[in-house]
Amino acid sequence: MAYYNNSETQFVSQLIEQFRKRRHRLGIPQIMLDQVIGVAPGLVAKWEIGNRKPSSFNLYCWAEALGCEIQLKETKDVTDESLRY
C-alpha cells in the first residue's frame, strides 16, 4: 500500500502545480479562487504551498474554476492478473 500512498502524494502535488501555473497565467488571485470555489479565505494558498491537501471534490471545483477538467486517461490494458499482488 505504501506505493500507492506515495503515488497519491506525487499525483496531487503535480496536479496542484498545474493549477498554480494556470492561475498565474490567467492572473487570478488566490483569494478570488477561494471565493469562487467556496472555501475558507487562504485555503487555496495553503493547498498551493502544500500545507493542506484538497479533497477530490475541491480538486474538481478548482479545475472548473480555472476553466479546466480532470479526466481519466487509459494508459495500458489491465487484467485480473495484473491487479494481484
N, C-alpha and C positions, 0 to 999 in steps of 0.2 A: 504494500500500500504506500510505502514511502515514495516510490517512483511517481505515483500519481499526485501526491501532495506537493512534491517539488514541481511537477508539470503544471499544476494549478497555479502555483505562485508565479511561475515564469509566464504562463499564459496571460494571467491577469495583469502582470507588470507590463508586458508587451502591448496589450490592448490599451491600458491606461496611457502609455507613452504615445500611441497613435492618436488617442483622443486629445491629449495635451497639445500635440503638434497641430492637429486640425483646429483646435480652439485658437491657438496662436495665429495660424494662417487666416482665420476668419476675424481675428481681432475682438473676440468675445471675452469680457472679463469673467473671472471665476465666480464672482458674486452674482452676476447675471445668470449664469448657468445654475447656481444654487436655486434661484427663484424659478427658472423655467422648469427644472427637474422637480422642484418641490421638496427640497431637502434643507436642512438647517444651514444658516449662513456659515461659510467657511468649510463646509464638508467637501466640496469639490477640491479645494486646496489641499485638504488632508489626504484625499484619495491620490491626488497627483504626486504628492511627496512620499506617499507610502505609509502614512501614519494610521490610516484606516483603510479597510477593504470594502469596496462597494458590493452590494448583493447583486445577484444576476439580474433582478428586475431594475435596479439602479443602473447597471451597465446598459440595459436595453433603453431606458429613458435617456441616458447620457448620449448614446449613439443617435437616437431620434432627435434630440435637441440640437445636435451638430449636423443634422441632415445626412446621417449615415444609417446603415443597418448591419446587424450581426448575422452572418449566415453560416450554416453548416455546409462544409465542402468535403465530399468524399475524396479520400486520397489513396485508398487501397481497398482491395477486397478483404472482407472479414469472414472467417468461417468459425464454426463452433470450436474447432481445434485451436485456432489462433487466440481464442479468448481464455483458454485454460492456462493455468499457471503451472 
